[in-house]
Amino acid sequence: MVAIGISKKGIVFNEDQAPVNLIFLILTPFKEPAAQLKILAELAAISQNKVVTDRILKAKTSAEMAEIILAFENTVPD
């Protein structure tokens, strides 16, 4: 399970870096570390794609965010 937190204003964690707008909470079964690594890899790819992150930030509902993420996942090869 992944929960996404959005801060339109941004949260400053380090003064030397830009504020953070998206925060991800990942919950996976303790005995399945590979599942967490797979999710982390997907979130890293999403986080590095400005078009996708901008669309997530503009989404009005969680369903719209899910659609954006699924559309992106479907374009990335396994």
ROTIGU-719192 format. One line per 10 residues: number of its first residue (from 1); their letters; for each residue x, y, z of N, C-alpha, C. Coordinates in steps of 0.02 Angstrom, whole numbers, plus 32768, in hexadecimal, padded with zeros to 4 digits. Layout:
# residues N
NUM> a> X Y Z X Y Z X Y Z  ...
This chain:
# residues 78
1> mvaigiskkg> 802A 7FC6 8000 8000 8000 8000 802D 803E 8000  8017 806F 7FDA 803C 80AE 7FD7 800A 80E7 7FE4  801D 8114 8011 7FF6 8150 801D 8020 818B 8004  7FFF 81BC 7FE7 8022 81F7 7FCC 800A 8235 7FF2  803A 825A 800B 802B 829A 802B 8040 82D2 7FFC  8017 8305 7FF6 8026 833D 7FC9 8028 837E 7FF1  805D 83A4 7FE6 8063 83E7 8002 806C 8417 7FC8  8039 843E 7FB9 803D 846E 7F81 8075 84A2 7F8E  807B 84B6 7FCD 80AE 84E8 7FDF 80F3 84C9 7FE2  80F7 848A 7FF4 8137 8468 7FFA 8150 8468 8042
11> ivfnedqapv> 8175 8434 8052 8191 842C 8095 81DD 842D 808E  81FD 8457 80B5 8246 845C 80B2 8264 842B 80E3  828A 83FA 80C9 82AE 83CB 80F3 82F7 83DD 80F8  8311 83FF 80C5 8357 8413 80C1 835A 8456 809E  8377 8486 80BE 837A 84CA 80A2 839E 84CE 805F  83C9 849C 8051 83EF 849C 8013 83C9 847E 7FD8  838D 8464 7FE5 8366 8444 7FB0 8321 8464 7FAB  8301 8458 7F73 82BD 8473 7F68 828C 8452 7F98  8256 8475 7FA9 8223 8457 7FD4 8204 8419 7FB4  81EE 83EC 7FDD 81D0 83AD 7FC7 8184 83B6 7FC2
21> nlifliltpf> 8168 83A1 7F8A 811F 83A6 7F81 80FC 8363 7F88  811F 832D 7F79 8101 82EA 7F7E 8125 82C1 7FB3  80FE 82A1 7FDE 811A 8274 8011 80F6 8231 800A  811D 81FB 8007 8101 81B9 7FFE 810A 818F 803D  80D6 816E 8052 80D8 813F 808A 80CD 80F9 806C  80FD 80CD 8077 80FA 808A 805A 80F0 8057 8092  80BD 802D 808A 80B1 7FF7 80BA 80B2 7FB5 8094  80E1 7F8A 80A6 80E6 7F49 8087 80ED 7F14 80BD  80DD 7ED6 80AD 80E6 7EA0 80DE 812F 7E9B 80F3  813C 7E91 8132 817F 7E8D 814E 81A9 7E58 812B
31> kepaaqlkil> 818A 7E21 811A 81AF 7DE9 80FC 81B5 7DEE 80B0  81A4 7E27 8094 81A9 7E31 804B 81D0 7E70 803A  8211 7E71 804B 8239 7EAD 803D 823D 7EBD 7FF3  8239 7E8B 7FC8 823C 7E98 7F80 8201 7EC3 7F69  81C8 7EBB 7F89 818D 7EE4 7F77 819B 7F2D 7F85  81BB 7F3B 7FBD 81CB 7F81 7FCE 81FE 7F9E 7F9C  822F 7F76 7F89 8261 7F8F 7F59 8242 7F9D 7F16  8213 7F73 7F00 81F0 7F7E 7EC0 81C9 7FC0 7EC3  81A5 7FCA 7EF9 817D 8007 7F01 81AC 8044 7F03  81E3 803F 7F29 8213 8077 7F2C 822F 8088 7EE7
41> aelaaisqnk> 823D 8055 7EBF 8257 8062 7E7C 8223 8086 7E51  81E5 8071 7E57 81AF 8092 7E30 81A5 80DA 7E47  81A7 80E5 7E89 819F 8129 7EA3 81DA 8156 7E8F  8216 8139 7E8D 8250 8160 7E78 8248 8176 7E2F  8230 8149 7E05 8224 815B 7DBE 81EF 8191 7DB8  81B9 818A 7DDF 8184 81BC 7DDE 819F 8200 7DF6  81C5 81FF 7E2C 81DF 823D 7E4A 820E 8262 7E1B  822F 823F 7DEF 825F 825E 7DC1 823E 8277 7D82  81FE 8269 7D79 81DA 827E 7D3C 81B0 82BB 7D4C  81C8 82F6 7D38 81A6 8335 7D49 815F 8338 7D2F
51> vvtdrilkak> 8153 831E 7CF3 8110 831F 7CD6 80E0 82F8 7D03  80F5 82BE 7D19 80CA 8294 7D43 80C0 82B4 7D88  80F5 82CD 7DA6 80ED 82EC 7DE8 80C1 832B 7DE5  80C8 8352 7DB0 809D 838D 7DA7 8054 8378 7DA1  8048 8343 7D7B 8003 832B 7D73 7FE7 8311 7DB5  8010 82EF 7DDC 7FF9 82D6 7E1E 7FE7 8312 7E4B  8012 8345 7E4B 8005 8380 7E74 7FC5 83A5 7E60  7FB2 83A0 7E20 7F76 83C1 7E08 7F37 8396 7E0E  7F40 8357 7E1E 7F06 8329 7E24 7ED6 8341 7E59  7E96 833A 7E4B 7E62 8350 7E7A 7E4B 8319 7EAA
61> tsaemaeiil> 7E55 82DA 7E96 7E3E 82A2 7EBF 7E74 826C 7EC2  7E6D 8240 7EF2 7E9C 8208 7EF8 7E94 81D9 7EBC  7E58 81D3 7EA2 7E4D 81A9 7E67 7E73 81C5 7E2B  7E73 8206 7E24 7E97 8226 7DED 7EE3 821B 7DF5  7EFC 821F 7E33 7F42 8211 7E3F 7F53 81C9 7E2C  7F28 819B 7E3F 7F34 8154 7E2F 7F36 814A 7DE4  7F09 816A 7DBF 7F08 8165 7D76 7F4A 817E 7D58  7F63 81B5 7D71 7FA1 81D2 7D58 7FDB 81A1 7D64  7FDE 8186 7DA0 8014 8158 7DB2 8010 8118 7D89  7FD4 80FD 7D82 7FCC 80C0 7D5B 7FDD 80CB 7D11
71> afentvpd> 7FCA 8104 7CF6 7FDB 8113 7CB1 8027 8117 7CA8  8049 8135 7CD9 8092 8138 7CD6 80B1 80F2 7CDB  8099 80CA 7D0A 80B3 8086 7D13 80AB 805D 7CD4  8076 8067 7CAF 8069 8041 7C72 8098 8055 7C39  80BB 808D 7C40 80E9 80A2 7C0B 8131 808E 7C1B  813E 8078 7C58 8181 8065 7C6D 818A 801A 7C67  81BE 8004 7C42 81C8 7FBB 7C3C 81DD 7F9C 7C7E  81CB 7F5C 7C87 81DE 7F38 7CC5 8227 7F2A 7CC9
